[in-house]
């Protein structure tokens, strides 16, 4: 059994948690659950950062002492984590005595290293970030690049850490350990920072009173960002050199949003080097969730209404959407319409209908799960795909490709749907073919059991419901084929993902008293301004070549001619068009879409198509010159 330690950042309590916090924590939860499924010894940390100037100010604004304010806010986080089904092993509070004692021990060791000195600091400071902005990062407008707020000039006496001393060691470590920082784009950013040179950093504040005093100078409070990093060790019992600390440190994965990777991948490792402690194995800085292209922000009041979406679609659908829709290293724009589409297509149709259909056939034709006694067409292919799916997941999870992991599982889900359809199992109820029917239904149920195991890190409640409906009393985690016992009664219940029609839900809501209509009321959040629409560059293109993408049933790789250049696109149309039927077609593409990697294939744009019962490409009434702009 291997030890696996994963952490989220500890989140500021100066405001309530939002979807960005949920995204990080759900991803870390999926990672922790996956490693438990692999029978690793897992420790999963999350928590809250309760110190610093921002928290002190929020407490003052609320008319509370800082500690009373923290005691009021922290339960909001723990309640949300419970609602999101987060399986953390510890919820860390930086006001806890365990953290304070551990932080004091670490600060003493850092001071004794000889790399801490007293000096004066003056520079631009972002209060929401609680961060001094280096001169080389300043813009002419002196605006925080994250919060878009004016920076303030600050001068005070502080203690400094000799970060510059560790520049070469950090550079060597990152180059010798290419997986230390994920994704590669973050790694390249930080290598660029190192190449431009590091400056010593302030590690204390003399103008802030809410925090942990330096053990070697009680007039100074440790800078909140320095203190926060220590929680990853103090939560393990670093203060007493506990067995838990010796088992789980160094951390396998520090997971966070991309804006704080510099603290974790440069400052934290340098502090550990100074105190002769092991470095974390990997720092993962995922992309931001955005809304209308902007990062979520408590300060700027940009947020996503996750409560409504969870209430409408259920928790597992929300978890599934966050992990399936976005490439984890890149930013992702949260759109409720896409959540709705994923729910109905992937969850209700692909998975929910498959379970309901198979259980219905078993209930109708057998008293219990039948024994597989025959061998026929597609059986071996389905069994082999089950093992292939299991084998591929390790690679995807290791690369934090949660979207690819779920797509791989859903390819298997869709394959079982086709298996049921291809064998026309519902026609085999006659006595002479019933044994064949039993084999197909057993195979389908066993596939569903394995699918439930594989999806359990991502949508744990759904996985549990599937196994209960199959008839398993305790959750079976084995992924080897043939572990489903015969002779047990299935327990077909309510559909695990009933279809949702949001239009009907809106119609069913009581209408408010009518108000006089005004022209300004016609503009809603669902409408796109003409200016925004004009940003799309729609062009006429011709498909030159098309080929399937290995392991992706619904995707085709296309080569298109846009007149001035040739491009590669990925399109989810393989179920509706054969490659040969596409060659030579004129189509419309979005030419200014940011490139995306889908199933390890780069797509340089998007092809337009209508979807309903079938997918139909958007084509032209008559031929037009390639590259013509569509208006």
C-alpha positions as CSV (number, residue, x, y, z in Angstrom):
1,X,0.0,0.0,0.0
2,X,1.4,3.4,-1.0
3,X,0.8,6.6,0.9
4,X,-0.8,9.4,-1.1
5,X,-1.2,12.9,0.3
6,X,-3.3,15.5,-1.6
7,X,-4.1,19.1,-0.5
8,X,-6.3,21.9,-1.6
9,X,-5.3,25.5,-0.7
10,X,-6.7,26.7,2.6
11,X,-9.3,29.2,1.6
12,X,-9.7,32.8,2.9
13,X,-12.7,33.2,5.2
14,X,-13.2,36.9,4.4
15,X,-16.1,35.9,2.1
16,X,-18.3,32.9,1.4
17,X,-17.0,30.0,-0.8
18,X,-17.8,30.1,-4.5
19,X,-17.7,27.8,-7.5
20,X,-14.0,28.3,-7.9
21,X,-13.4,26.9,-4.5
22,X,-15.8,24.1,-5.3
23,X,-13.9,23.3,-8.6
24,X,-10.5,22.8,-6.8
25,X,-12.0,20.9,-3.9
26,X,-14.1,18.5,-6.1
27,X,-11.1,17.8,-8.3
28,X,-8.9,17.0,-5.2
29,X,-11.7,14.9,-3.9
30,X,-11.9,12.9,-7.1
31,X,-8.1,12.4,-7.0
32,X,-8.3,11.2,-3.3
33,X,-11.2,8.8,-4.1
34,X,-9.4,7.4,-7.1
35,X,-6.3,6.6,-5.0
36,X,-8.4,5.0,-2.3
37,X,-10.0,2.9,-5.0
38,X,-6.4,1.8,-6.0
39,X,-6.0,0.7,-2.3
40,X,-3.5,3.5,-1.5
41,X,-3.2,4.9,2.0
42,X,-4.8,8.4,1.4
43,X,-4.7,11.6,3.4
44,X,-6.7,14.5,2.0
45,X,-6.4,18.0,3.5
46,X,-8.5,21.1,2.9
47,X,-9.4,23.9,5.2
48,X,-9.5,27.7,5.8
49,X,-6.9,30.5,6.2
50,X,-8.2,32.6,9.1
51,X,-5.4,35.1,9.5
52,X,-4.3,38.2,7.7
53,X,-5.4,41.8,7.0
54,X,-8.4,40.9,4.8
55,X,-9.9,38.7,7.5
56,X,-9.3,41.4,10.1
57,X,-11.0,44.0,8.0
58,X,-14.0,41.7,7.2
59,X,-14.4,41.1,11.0
60,X,-14.3,44.9,11.7
61,X,-16.9,45.5,9.0
62,X,-19.1,42.8,10.6
63,X,-18.7,44.3,14.0
64,X,-17.0,41.1,15.4
65,X,-13.7,40.2,16.8
66,X,-11.5,38.3,14.3
67,X,-11.8,35.0,16.1
68,X,-15.6,35.4,16.4
69,X,-15.8,36.2,12.8
70,X,-13.8,33.1,11.8
71,X,-15.9,31.0,14.1
72,X,-19.0,32.3,12.2
73,X,-17.6,31.9,8.7
74,X,-15.8,28.5,8.9
75,X,-19.0,26.4,9.3
76,X,-20.2,27.9,6.0
77,X,-17.2,26.1,4.3
78,X,-17.6,22.9,6.2
79,X,-21.4,22.8,5.3
80,X,-20.6,23.3,1.6
81,X,-18.0,20.6,1.6
82,X,-20.6,18.3,3.2
83,X,-23.1,19.2,0.5
84,X,-20.5,18.6,-2.2
85,X,-19.7,15.2,-0.7
86,X,-16.1,16.0,-0.1
87,X,-14.2,13.1,1.5
88,X,-11.4,15.1,3.3
89,X,-9.5,13.5,6.2
90,X,-8.9,16.8,7.9
91,X,-10.4,20.3,7.8
92,X,-7.5,22.6,8.8
93,X,-8.0,25.9,10.6
94,X,-5.0,28.2,11.0
95,X,-6.4,29.4,14.3
96,X,-6.0,25.9,15.7
97,X,-3.3,25.4,18.4
98,X,-1.8,22.5,16.4
99,X,-1.2,24.9,13.5
100,X,0.2,27.7,15.6
101,X,2.7,25.5,17.4
102,X,3.8,23.8,14.1
103,X,4.2,27.2,12.4
104,X,6.3,28.5,15.3
105,X,8.5,25.5,15.1
106,X,9.0,26.0,11.3
107,X,9.6,29.7,11.6
108,X,12.3,29.1,14.3
109,X,14.0,26.6,11.9
110,X,13.8,29.1,9.1
111,X,15.3,31.8,11.2
112,X,18.1,29.5,12.4
113,X,19.0,28.7,8.8
114,X,20.6,32.1,8.6
115,X,18.4,33.1,5.6
116,X,16.1,35.5,7.5
117,X,17.1,39.1,8.1
118,X,15.4,42.4,9.0
119,X,15.0,45.3,6.6
120,X,12.7,47.9,5.3
121,X,10.2,47.4,2.5
122,X,8.5,49.8,0.2
123,X,6.4,48.9,-2.8
124,X,3.0,48.4,-4.3
125,X,0.6,46.1,-2.5
126,X,-2.7,44.4,-3.4
127,X,-4.8,44.2,-0.3
128,X,-7.3,41.5,-1.7
129,X,-4.3,39.4,-2.7
130,X,-2.3,40.3,0.4
131,X,0.7,40.4,-1.9
132,X,3.4,42.8,-2.8
133,X,3.7,43.1,-6.6
134,X,7.3,43.0,-7.9
135,X,8.3,46.1,-9.9
136,X,8.8,44.0,-13.1
137,X,5.1,42.9,-12.9
138,X,3.7,46.4,-12.5
139,X,1.7,48.0,-15.2
140,X,1.7,51.7,-15.9
141,X,-1.8,51.9,-14.4
142,X,-0.6,50.2,-11.2
143,X,-3.6,47.8,-11.3
144,X,-3.7,44.3,-9.7
145,X,-3.6,41.8,-12.6
146,X,-6.1,39.5,-10.8
147,X,-8.5,41.8,-9.0
148,X,-8.3,44.8,-11.4
149,X,-8.1,47.1,-8.4
150,X,-5.6,50.0,-7.9
151,X,-2.5,49.0,-5.9
152,X,-1.5,50.9,-2.8
153,X,1.9,52.1,-1.9
154,X,3.2,50.5,1.4
155,X,6.3,51.2,3.5
156,X,7.2,49.3,6.6
157,X,9.9,47.4,8.5
158,X,9.8,43.6,7.8
159,X,11.7,40.5,8.1
160,X,12.9,39.0,4.8
161,X,13.7,35.6,3.5
162,X,16.7,35.2,1.1
163,X,14.7,33.7,-1.7
164,X,17.3,34.9,-4.3
165,X,19.8,32.5,-2.7
166,X,17.7,29.5,-3.9
167,X,17.2,30.6,-7.5
168,X,19.8,28.2,-9.0
169,X,18.6,25.2,-6.8
170,X,15.0,25.9,-7.8
171,X,15.9,26.1,-11.4
172,X,17.8,22.8,-11.3
173,X,15.0,21.1,-9.4
174,X,12.3,22.1,-11.9
175,X,14.4,21.2,-14.9
176,X,15.4,17.8,-13.4
177,X,11.8,17.1,-12.3
178,X,9.6,18.0,-15.3
179,X,6.5,16.8,-13.6
180,X,7.0,19.0,-10.5
181,X,4.8,21.7,-11.9
182,X,1.6,21.0,-13.9
183,X,0.6,21.9,-16.5
184,X,3.5,22.6,-18.7
185,X,2.3,26.1,-19.4
186,X,2.6,26.9,-15.6
187,X,6.0,25.3,-15.6
188,X,7.2,27.5,-18.4
189,X,5.8,30.6,-16.7
190,X,7.7,29.9,-13.6
191,X,10.9,29.0,-15.4
192,X,10.6,32.4,-17.1
193,X,10.3,34.0,-13.6
194,X,13.4,32.2,-12.5
195,X,15.3,33.2,-15.6
196,X,14.5,36.9,-14.9
197,X,15.8,36.6,-11.4
198,X,14.3,36.2,-7.9
199,X,14.2,38.9,-5.2
200,X,14.2,38.4,-1.5
201,X,10.7,38.4,0.0
202,X,9.1,39.9,3.0
203,X,7.9,37.2,5.5
204,X,6.4,39.5,8.2
205,X,4.1,42.5,8.7
206,X,4.4,45.0,11.4
207,X,1.2,46.9,10.5
208,X,-1.0,43.8,10.9
209,X,-2.2,42.6,14.3
210,X,-4.3,39.5,13.4
211,X,-2.0,36.5,12.9
212,X,0.8,34.4,14.4
213,X,3.7,36.4,16.0
214,X,7.2,35.6,14.9
215,X,8.7,33.4,17.7
216,X,11.9,35.5,17.4
217,X,10.2,38.9,17.4
218,X,6.8,39.3,18.9
219,X,6.3,42.7,17.4
220,X,5.9,41.2,13.9
221,X,3.2,39.0,12.6
222,X,4.2,36.3,10.0
223,X,3.0,37.3,6.6
224,X,-0.2,35.4,5.9
225,X,1.0,33.8,2.7
226,X,4.1,32.4,4.4
227,X,2.1,31.1,7.3
228,X,-0.6,29.5,5.1
229,X,2.0,27.3,3.3
230,X,3.0,25.7,6.6
231,X,-0.4,24.2,7.1
232,X,0.4,21.4,4.8
233,X,2.9,20.1,7.3
234,X,1.3,21.3,10.6
235,X,-1.9,19.4,9.7
236,X,0.1,16.2,9.7
237,X,1.6,16.7,13.2
238,X,4.9,18.3,12.1
239,X,5.2,19.9,15.5
240,X,5.7,16.5,17.2
241,X,7.2,14.6,14.3
242,X,4.1,12.3,14.4
243,X,3.8,9.0,12.6
244,X,1.2,10.7,10.3
245,X,3.8,13.3,9.3
246,X,6.5,10.7,8.7
247,X,4.0,8.6,6.6
248,X,2.6,11.4,4.4
249,X,5.2,14.1,4.0
250,X,6.2,15.2,1.4
251,X,2.8,15.8,-0.2
252,X,2.1,14.0,-3.5
253,X,0.0,16.8,-4.9
254,X,-0.6,20.4,-3.9
255,X,-3.7,21.4,-5.9
256,X,-4.8,25.0,-6.5
257,X,-5.9,27.6,-9.0
258,X,-3.1,28.9,-11.3
259,X,-2.9,32.3,-9.6
260,X,-1.2,31.0,-6.5
261,X,1.3,28.5,-8.1
262,X,4.2,30.9,-7.6
263,X,3.9,30.7,-3.8
264,X,3.7,26.9,-3.9
265,X,6.2,26.2,-6.6
266,X,8.9,28.7,-5.8
267,X,8.6,30.2,-2.3
268,X,7.4,27.1,-0.5
269,X,10.1,24.8,-2.0
270,X,12.8,27.4,-1.2
271,X,11.7,27.6,2.4
272,X,11.8,23.8,2.6
273,X,15.3,23.8,1.1
274,X,16.4,26.3,3.8
275,X,15.1,24.0,6.6
276,X,16.4,20.8,5.0
277,X,12.9,19.3,4.5
278,X,11.7,17.3,1.6
279,X,9.9,19.1,-1.2
280,X,6.3,18.3,-2.4
281,X,6.3,16.0,-5.4
282,X,3.9,17.9,-7.6
283,X,2.3,21.4,-7.7
284,X,-0.8,21.5,-9.8
285,X,-2.2,24.9,-10.9
286,X,-5.5,24.4,-12.8
287,X,-7.2,26.9,-14.9
288,X,-9.8,29.4,-13.7
289,X,-13.5,28.9,-13.9
290,X,-14.8,32.0,-15.6
291,X,-18.2,33.6,-16.2
292,X,-18.5,35.5,-19.4
293,X,-14.8,35.2,-19.8
294,X,-13.9,36.7,-16.4
295,X,-12.4,35.0,-13.4
296,X,-14.7,34.4,-10.4
297,X,-14.0,36.9,-7.7
298,X,-15.6,37.6,-4.3
299,X,-14.0,41.1,-4.4
300,X,-15.5,41.9,-7.8
301,X,-18.8,40.1,-7.2
302,X,-18.4,37.7,-10.2
303,X,-20.0,34.4,-9.1
304,X,-21.9,31.3,-10.3
305,X,-25.2,30.3,-8.7
306,X,-24.1,26.8,-7.9
307,X,-27.0,26.3,-5.4
308,X,-29.6,26.6,-8.1
309,X,-27.8,24.3,-10.5
310,X,-27.3,21.6,-7.8
311,X,-30.9,21.9,-6.8
312,X,-32.0,21.6,-10.4
313,X,-29.7,18.8,-11.6
314,X,-28.4,17.2,-8.5
315,X,-24.9,17.2,-6.9
316,X,-23.4,14.4,-9.1
317,X,-24.5,16.1,-12.3
318,X,-22.8,19.3,-11.0
319,X,-19.6,17.3,-10.1
320,X,-19.7,15.5,-13.5
321,X,-20.0,18.8,-15.4
322,X,-17.1,20.5,-13.7
323,X,-14.8,17.5,-14.3
324,X,-16.0,16.5,-17.7
325,X,-16.5,19.8,-19.5
326,X,-13.1,21.5,-19.0
327,X,-9.5,20.6,-19.6
328,X,-8.1,20.9,-16.1
329,X,-5.1,22.9,-16.9
330,X,-7.0,25.5,-19.0
331,X,-9.6,28.1,-18.1
332,X,-13.2,27.0,-18.5
333,X,-16.3,29.1,-19.0
334,X,-19.2,27.9,-16.9
335,X,-22.4,27.8,-18.9
336,X,-25.7,26.4,-17.4
337,X,-26.8,25.5,-20.9
338,X,-23.9,23.1,-21.2
339,X,-24.6,21.6,-17.8
340,X,-28.2,21.0,-19.1
341,X,-26.9,19.4,-22.3
342,X,-24.4,17.2,-20.4
343,X,-27.1,16.1,-18.0
344,X,-29.6,15.0,-20.6
345,X,-27.1,13.5,-23.1
346,X,-24.4,11.9,-21.0
347,X,-26.2,11.2,-17.7
348,X,-29.9,10.7,-18.4
349,X,-29.6,9.3,-21.9
350,X,-26.3,7.4,-22.1
351,X,-26.0,6.1,-18.5
352,X,-29.5,6.4,-16.9
353,X,-31.4,4.9,-19.8
354,X,-28.9,2.0,-20.2
355,X,-29.3,1.0,-16.5
356,X,-33.1,1.4,-16.7
357,X,-33.4,-0.6,-19.9
358,X,-31.2,-3.5,-18.8
359,X,-32.8,-3.8,-15.4
360,X,-36.2,-3.7,-17.0
361,X,-35.3,-6.6,-19.3
362,X,-33.9,-8.6,-16.3
363,X,-37.0,-8.0,-14.2
364,X,-39.3,-9.0,-17.1
365,X,-37.6,-12.2,-18.1
366,X,-35.7,-13.5,-15.1
367,X,-36.2,-13.9,-11.4
368,X,-32.6,-12.9,-10.6
369,X,-29.4,-12.1,-12.4
370,X,-28.9,-14.9,-15.0
371,X,-25.8,-17.0,-15.4
372,X,-23.8,-16.4,-18.6
373,X,-23.8,-19.7,-20.4
374,X,-23.3,-18.9,-24.1
375,X,-20.7,-17.2,-26.2
376,X,-21.7,-14.9,-29.1
377,X,-20.9,-12.0,-31.2
378,X,-19.6,-8.8,-29.5
379,X,-19.2,-10.6,-26.1
380,X,-15.4,-10.7,-26.2
381,X,-15.2,-7.2,-27.6
382,X,-17.2,-5.8,-24.6
383,X,-15.1,-7.7,-22.1
384,X,-11.9,-6.5,-23.7
385,X,-13.1,-2.9,-23.7
386,X,-13.9,-3.1,-20.0
387,X,-10.2,-4.0,-19.3
388,X,-8.9,-1.4,-21.7
389,X,-11.0,1.3,-20.0
390,X,-9.7,0.3,-16.6
391,X,-6.1,0.4,-18.0
392,X,-6.5,3.8,-19.6
393,X,-7.7,5.5,-16.5
394,X,-4.4,5.5,-14.6
395,X,-2.8,7.4,-17.5
396,X,-5.5,10.0,-17.6
397,X,-5.6,10.5,-13.8
398,X,-1.8,10.7,-13.6
399,X,-2.1,13.6,-16.2
400,X,-5.0,15.2,-14.3
401,X,-7.0,14.7,-17.5
402,X,-10.3,14.2,-15.7
403,X,-12.2,15.1,-18.8
404,X,-10.4,12.4,-20.8
405,X,-10.9,9.9,-18.0
406,X,-14.7,10.5,-18.0
407,X,-14.8,10.5,-21.8
408,X,-13.0,7.1,-21.8
409,X,-15.6,5.7,-19.3
410,X,-18.5,7.1,-21.4
411,X,-17.1,5.5,-24.6
412,X,-17.6,2.2,-22.7
413,X,-21.1,3.3,-21.6
414,X,-22.0,4.0,-25.2
415,X,-20.5,0.7,-26.3
416,X,-22.7,-1.2,-24.0
417,X,-25.7,0.7,-25.3
418,X,-24.7,-0.4,-28.8
419,X,-24.1,-3.9,-27.5
420,X,-27.7,-4.1,-26.3
421,X,-28.9,-2.6,-29.6
422,X,-26.7,-4.8,-31.8
423,X,-27.8,-8.0,-30.1
424,X,-31.4,-7.0,-30.1
425,X,-31.6,-8.7,-26.7
426,X,-35.3,-7.9,-26.2
427,X,-36.1,-10.3,-29.1
428,X,-34.5,-13.3,-27.4
429,X,-37.0,-14.2,-24.7
430,X,-38.1,-17.4,-26.4
431,X,-37.1,-20.6,-24.8
432,X,-34.6,-21.6,-27.5
433,X,-32.7,-18.2,-27.2
434,X,-33.3,-17.3,-23.6
435,X,-29.9,-18.6,-22.5
436,X,-28.3,-16.2,-25.0
437,X,-30.5,-13.4,-23.6
438,X,-29.3,-14.2,-20.1
439,X,-25.7,-14.0,-21.1
440,X,-26.1,-10.6,-22.8
441,X,-28.0,-9.2,-19.8
442,X,-25.4,-10.6,-17.4
443,X,-22.6,-9.0,-19.5
444,X,-24.5,-5.7,-19.6
445,X,-25.0,-5.7,-15.8
446,X,-21.4,-6.6,-15.2
447,X,-20.3,-3.8,-17.5
448,X,-22.6,-1.4,-15.5
449,X,-21.0,-2.7,-12.3
450,X,-17.5,-2.0,-13.5
451,X,-18.7,1.4,-14.8
452,X,-20.0,2.2,-11.4
453,X,-16.6,1.4,-9.9
454,X,-14.8,3.6,-12.4
455,X,-17.2,6.6,-12.0
456,X,-17.2,6.4,-8.2
457,X,-14.4,8.9,-7.7
458,X,-16.2,11.5,-9.8
459,X,-19.9,10.9,-9.0
460,X,-19.9,8.7,-5.9
461,X,-23.7,8.9,-5.1
462,X,-24.5,7.7,-8.6
463,X,-22.1,4.8,-8.4
464,X,-23.7,3.7,-5.2
465,X,-27.2,3.9,-6.7
466,X,-26.2,1.8,-9.7
467,X,-24.8,-1.0,-7.5
468,X,-27.9,-0.9,-5.2
469,X,-30.2,-1.2,-8.2
470,X,-28.1,-4.1,-9.6
471,X,-28.7,-5.8,-6.3
472,X,-25.4,-5.5,-4.5
473,X,-25.8,-4.8,-0.8
474,X,-22.2,-3.5,-0.3
475,X,-20.2,-1.5,-2.8
476,X,-18.0,-3.8,-4.8
477,X,-14.7,-2.1,-6.0
478,X,-13.2,-4.9,-8.1
479,X,-12.7,-4.0,-11.7
480,X,-12.0,-7.6,-12.9
481,X,-14.6,-9.0,-15.2
482,X,-16.9,-11.7,-13.7
483,X,-17.2,-10.4,-10.1
484,X,-20.9,-9.8,-10.4
485,X,-22.7,-12.7,-8.6
486,X,-25.5,-14.6,-10.3
487,X,-28.8,-15.4,-8.7
488,X,-29.2,-12.0,-6.8
489,X,-32.4,-10.0,-7.4
490,X,-32.0,-6.6,-9.0
491,X,-33.7,-3.7,-7.3
492,X,-34.9,-1.5,-10.2
493,X,-35.7,1.9,-8.6
494,X,-36.5,5.4,-9.9
495,X,-34.4,6.6,-12.8
496,X,-31.0,7.8,-11.5
497,X,-31.1,10.7,-13.9
498,X,-34.7,11.6,-14.8
499,X,-34.8,13.9,-17.8
500,X,-35.1,17.6,-16.9
501,X,-37.0,20.1,-19.0
502,X,-36.0,23.5,-17.7
503,X,-38.6,25.2,-19.8
504,X,-41.4,23.2,-18.2
505,X,-39.9,24.0,-14.8
506,X,-40.0,27.7,-15.5
507,X,-43.6,27.5,-16.8
508,X,-44.6,25.7,-13.6
509,X,-43.3,28.4,-11.4
510,X,-45.9,30.9,-10.1
511,X,-45.9,34.1,-12.2
512,X,-45.3,37.4,-10.5
513,X,-47.7,40.3,-11.0
514,X,-47.3,41.7,-14.5
515,X,-45.4,44.9,-14.8
516,X,-45.6,47.4,-17.6
517,X,-43.2,46.3,-20.2
518,X,-40.3,48.5,-21.1
519,X,-37.8,48.1,-23.9
520,X,-35.0,47.7,-21.4
521,X,-36.7,44.5,-20.0
522,X,-36.1,42.7,-23.3
523,X,-32.4,42.3,-22.5
524,X,-31.7,39.2,-20.5
525,X,-28.6,37.2,-19.5
526,X,-29.4,34.7,-22.3
527,X,-29.0,37.4,-25.0
528,X,-25.7,38.1,-26.7
529,X,-24.9,41.6,-27.7
530,X,-24.4,42.3,-31.4
531,X,-20.9,43.5,-30.5
532,X,-20.1,40.2,-28.9
533,X,-21.5,38.3,-31.9
534,X,-19.3,40.3,-34.2
535,X,-16.3,38.9,-32.4
536,X,-16.9,35.5,-34.0
537,X,-15.0,35.0,-37.2
538,X,-17.1,32.6,-39.3
539,X,-15.5,31.4,-42.5
540,X,-16.2,29.1,-45.4
541,X,-14.0,26.0,-45.5
542,X,-13.7,22.8,-47.5
543,X,-13.1,19.4,-45.9
544,X,-10.0,17.9,-47.5
545,X,-9.6,14.8,-45.3
546,X,-11.3,13.0,-42.5
547,X,-10.4,10.1,-40.3
548,X,-11.5,8.5,-37.0
549,X,-9.7,9.3,-33.8
550,X,-8.6,6.1,-32.1
551,X,-10.6,5.3,-29.0
552,X,-13.2,8.0,-29.6
553,X,-16.3,6.7,-31.2
554,X,-17.9,10.1,-31.8
555,X,-14.9,12.1,-33.0
556,X,-13.4,12.7,-36.4
557,X,-10.2,14.5,-37.2
558,X,-10.7,16.8,-40.1
559,X,-8.3,18.7,-42.4
560,X,-9.9,21.8,-43.9
561,X,-8.9,24.4,-46.4
562,X,-9.8,28.0,-45.3
563,X,-8.4,29.6,-48.5
564,X,-5.3,31.2,-46.9
565,X,-4.3,28.2,-44.8
566,X,-5.1,24.6,-44.0
567,X,-6.3,23.7,-40.5
568,X,-7.0,20.6,-38.4
569,X,-10.3,20.4,-36.6
570,X,-11.9,17.8,-34.3
571,X,-15.7,17.3,-34.7
572,X,-18.1,15.0,-32.8
573,X,-19.9,13.9,-35.9
574,X,-18.6,10.3,-36.4
575,X,-21.9,8.7,-35.5
576,X,-23.7,10.7,-38.3
577,X,-21.1,11.0,-41.1
578,X,-18.6,8.6,-42.5
579,X,-15.2,10.1,-43.4
580,X,-15.6,9.5,-47.1
581,X,-19.0,11.3,-47.1
582,X,-17.4,14.4,-45.7
583,X,-14.5,14.9,-48.2
584,X,-15.2,17.8,-50.5
585,X,-18.0,19.4,-48.5
586,X,-18.0,23.1,-48.0
587,X,-18.8,23.9,-44.3
588,X,-18.7,26.9,-42.0
589,X,-16.2,27.1,-39.2
590,X,-15.4,29.4,-36.3
591,X,-12.0,30.5,-37.3
592,X,-10.9,32.6,-34.3
593,X,-11.6,30.0,-31.6
594,X,-8.7,29.4,-29.2
595,X,-7.1,26.0,-30.1
596,X,-8.1,23.1,-27.8
597,X,-6.6,19.6,-27.4
598,X,-9.3,16.9,-27.6
599,X,-8.3,13.3,-27.0
600,X,-4.7,14.4,-27.5
601,X,-5.5,15.9,-30.9
602,X,-5.3,19.7,-31.4
603,X,-8.4,21.3,-32.8
604,X,-7.9,24.7,-34.5
605,X,-11.4,25.9,-34.6
606,X,-15.0,24.5,-34.6
607,X,-17.2,23.3,-37.3
608,X,-20.9,24.5,-37.2
609,X,-23.6,21.9,-37.0
610,X,-27.2,21.6,-35.8
611,X,-28.1,18.8,-33.4
612,X,-31.4,17.1,-32.6
613,X,-32.3,13.5,-33.4
614,X,-29.4,13.8,-35.8
615,X,-26.4,16.0,-36.4
616,X,-26.5,18.1,-39.6
617,X,-23.5,20.1,-40.8
618,X,-24.1,23.8,-41.5
619,X,-23.4,24.0,-45.3
620,X,-24.0,26.5,-48.1
621,X,-26.8,26.8,-50.7
622,X,-24.2,27.2,-53.4
623,X,-20.4,27.1,-53.5
624,X,-18.5,30.2,-52.3
625,X,-14.8,31.1,-52.3
626,X,-12.9,29.5,-49.5
627,X,-12.2,31.8,-46.6
628,X,-15.3,33.9,-47.3
629,X,-16.5,35.5,-44.1
630,X,-20.1,34.5,-43.1
631,X,-22.2,37.4,-41.7
